[in-house]
Amino acid sequence: MATITTPFTQAETAREVLRCDHCKLVQFRTPTLICRRCRRSLVVEKPAAAPAAVAYMPVPAAEAEGLQVATAVRDLRHVRNLSQRQLAARMGVPRTYISKIENGKAMPTLSSLDRLAKALEVDISALLRDASTRHSNETAMLMADPFLAEIAAYTSQLDALQRTIFLNHVRELAAGRRKTA
């Protein structure tokens, strides 16, 4: 029960304003302490104080899964170089929905997880795995391709400037542009 005391100027007395915890109606205190809308008691018993020695509060499993999905969506979106707006457009949802998922304020339904996985071009299981497992699986998938494995062996020997030149050259080849000498 939220209590707000405000001055009532006509009678020059203070009337207590209460908010019902059930229906959220803000109202003056009634003589019976019963909500005018939902007819439930406005008196809420205060919970017993928690012991001061509690230092660790475990996160419930449902919340931990929500955080896992949130970090997975954010990580995969960054890896794919997508903005929240671009991902939302791929899914056909508002950008704010993506933001709520990434901040753990919304947990996507199974159908939303499916659309999210398709938009991120991954399997649904990738959204539900922890980051280390997801990263090792993606690395293993990349190294399974012999062409990419051979390139990885050479790129580890390049310095930062050479890697940038190489990457730009690959981008130009992929775009269909060839440099003429």
N, C-alpha and C positions, 0 to 999 in steps of 0.2 A: 504494500500500500504506500503510495507516494503521498506525502502530506505537504501542502503548500498553504501557508497562512497569509491571507490577504486582508487589508483593511476594507471594511464595508462602510462606506462613507455615510449612507443614509441614516443608519442607526448608530453610527460611530462605535461599532463593536467589531471584533475580529471574527470572521467565519472561516472555518477550516475547509480547505478544498482538498478532495481526495480523488485518486484515480483508481478505478477498479482494476485489479490484476487480471481479471477474466475477460471482460469486454472492452477494457481500456477507456471507459467513459469517465470524463472529468466532471465532477459534481461536488456540490456542497455536502458536508457531512449530514447524513440523515439521522433522525432521533433513534432509529432502530439499527443503524449501521448495516443496512441492506442496500445493495445497489439498486438504483431506480430502473435500470434496463434489464439486467440478467437475474436480478433477485438473489444474488449470492452475497455472502458476508463480505463486508469491506475490511474486517479485522483479519490480519494475517499474522500467524504466530511467527516470531523471529526464530530462525534456526539456531541451534546451540553453536557456540563459538568453536571453531576448529582448533585442535591442539597446535601450539606454536612450534612444536618440534618437527612438523611435517615440512620437509625441504624439497621433496620430489613428488610431483603429481603426474602420474602416467597419463598419456594422451589416449583417449578411447580409440579402439581399432577403427571405427568408422571415420573419425577425424584424421587419423594417420593415413588412411587410404585416400581421403580427400586431399591431403597435403601432397601425397605421392602423385596423384593425377594432376594437381596444380603445377607441381614442378616439372612433371613430364611434358605437359602441354607447353609451358614456357620454354623449356629446353629445346624441345623439338621445333617449336616455332622459330626460335633463334637460329638453330642449325639450318633450317630451310630458308632463312633470311626473309621471313614473312612478318609483316606488321599485324597487330591485332585486327585492324580493319580489313586487311587482305584475307586473313584466316576466316574472319566472320563472313566475308563475301563468298568464300568457297563453301562455307557451311550453310549460308542463307539465314544467318541469325544476326542480331544487332551486335555491334562491337562491344557494348557494355557487358554482354553475356560472356564473351571471351575474357574480359577483364575480371569478372566475378569468378569465373572458373580458376583463373591463374592466381587470384588472391585467396582462394579457398572459401569464398563466400557463397558459391553455388557448386553443387555436385551434379554433373550431367547425368541424364537418364541413360539407359542402355542404348536407345536409338540415337541420342545426341553423341554418345561415345563412339558409335559406329560412324556417324557423319564426321565427327572430329578426326577419327583415325583415317578415314578416306581423304579428308582435306589435308591432313599432314602426311599422307602417303605411307602410313604404317599400319601394322596390325593392331587390333584393340589391345592385345596383351602387352604391347609396348607402352601403352598409356598406364597400365596397371603395375608394371615392374618398377623396382627401385632404380635409381640413376646409375649405379655402378653396373648392374646387370644389363641395363639397356645399352650403356656405352660399350661394354665388352661384346655384346651381341652385334651391335652395329659395326664394330671394328672387325669382328670375325666375318661378317657378311661381305665387307669391303675386301678383305684379304682373300676371300674365296675366289674372287675374280682374278685370273692370272695376270691380265693386263695391268690392273690397279696394283697388284702385289709387286710387279716389276717396277712400276713407276715409284711406288713407296720406297723401294730399295735405293733408287737413285736420288730421290728428293731429300733423303736424310743426309746426303753428302753435300747439298747445296747450302749456300749462305742465304740470308734474307733477301738480298737484291736479286740473286739468281732465281729464287723461288717466285718472286713477284714477276719477273720477266717470263718465266715458264708459265705461270698461271695466266698472264695476259695473252700469251701466245695460244694457249689452249682455248681461252675464251674466243679469240679471233677465229680460230679454226672451227669452233662449234657454231659461230655465227655465220660461217660461210665466207668470211673475208680472208683473202690470202694476200700476203705482202709480196709485192713484185720488186725484185732487186734490180 
